[in-house]
Amino acid sequence: MKRVGILYHPKIEKAEAFSQELGKFLKARGVSFWTCSAWEEEKAKSQISGSELILSIGGDGTILRAVRAVIPQAVPIVGINLGNLGFMTELKAEEALDKMPRLLDGKGWVEDRTVLEAEMPSQDKVFNAINDVFVGRRSFARLVRIETRVNGEVLATHRADGVILATATGSTGYSLASGGPILCPQAKEIIFKPVCPHLALDRAVVLPPDAQIQLKVTTTHEAMISIDGQVELPLNSGDEVKIRCSPHVARFLRIRPKAYFYSYLESRLKGSI
């Protein structure tokens, strides 16, 4: 590899210091590199072109930002964990320098994961979500009314805190905490999960990858859309959000066995790794 990008979590003190250590390692191997805070997504996006690999230093939240910065380009990402669970990360910080040569030499395999595309027609905006899209109440503890259509047909109308649309990657996050199922990382299906619905279906529904989902919000209070729990925008009563699988994917470079997810799932959920 000739050019590598390093994105780090700016609020983890060790992350920036480790990014500098990685930079020295890459320079010694004759690899061109650049560094940037993962929270400066637009600045990072402007440097992605020509990069062959992105190193994400932090935790899963840092990787979410890294993927959004990389899209629409298909540059693989390696997550180096300085956070807590690290479901998406590949390496621990203490082993990264030892295993980095294998990755730079092209060894390993690439795992593609589904990304959701959320369109807000009223605001003329489109977002990519790696984990999930939440539509529901904002600051007031008042229920909002959400009508959900799938391919034009009404699936349900909920008075609830909100609804979650999650990818397989997001199935171990907010969706799981709300009682949703866990999907294997390579699954392309979309999880639909109501959050605290009142007198309505509270079970998750697993939708096919080609599902076109339309959410319509009715409320007299504040409502919002949240992308990966990191990007939040207000919604007005009558606003619609259209969600589908994105044509882009999140790409992760792995060196662990391809069946890794099954072997460590329980340990990760217990926070013991």
C-alpha positions, 0 to 999 in steps of 0.5 A: 500500500502506498497511501493510508489515512488515519482517523482518530477520536479527538476526545480520547487522549491516547488516540491522537498520540497513537495516530502519531506513533502509527504515522512514524511506523508508516513513514519508516516503511515508505508509506505516505499517510495523512491524519485527521480527527474523525469528527471532522468528516468533511475534512477527512472526506477531502483526503480520501481520494487515492487512499488505499486503507483507512485506520480508525483509532478509537471505538465503534463510534469512530468507525461509524464516522470513518465509514461516512467519510469514506462513502461513496469511495470503497476504501477498506477500514481497519478499526483499532480499538481504544473504546469499550465493546469494539464490535467493528474494530479489528485490532487492539492497540497493543497488537496493532503495530505487530499485525500492521505489516500483514495488512499493509502487505495485502494479506487478509480479507475484505468484509462488506456490510450493508449501509442504509440511505435515509432521504429527507425530501422536505429538507432535500438531504440524504444521509448514510447510516451504518448502524441505524436510523431512528425517527421519533420524539426529541426532548419531550417525553411525549409519544409521536405518531409514525405511519410506516409503509413498506413498498407503498403498503402500510405496515403499521401506525405507532404511537411510540417514542419512535422506530428504529431501522437497523442494519446487521451492523446496528443489530448489536446496538440500539436495536438490540437494547430495544429487544430486536434480533441479532443478524450476522454481519453479512446479512443484508436485511433491514430490522424495523423495531418500534421503541416503547409503542403504546397499545401496538405491535412491539415486535421487530420485523425483518425486512428484505434488502429491496424494501423501500420504507417510508415513515410519516411523522405526526406530532404536536411536539418535537420530533427528530431523525437520528443517524447512527446516534451521531447526526440529529435533525428536527422533524416537523409534523407531516415530514416523511423519511424514506429509507432503503439500502444504500448502493454503497457498502462499508468495507472492513479489512480483516485478518481474523477468521471469517467465522469470527463473529460467532466465536466472540459474540457472547464475550463482546456482549458481556464486555469481557474482551 
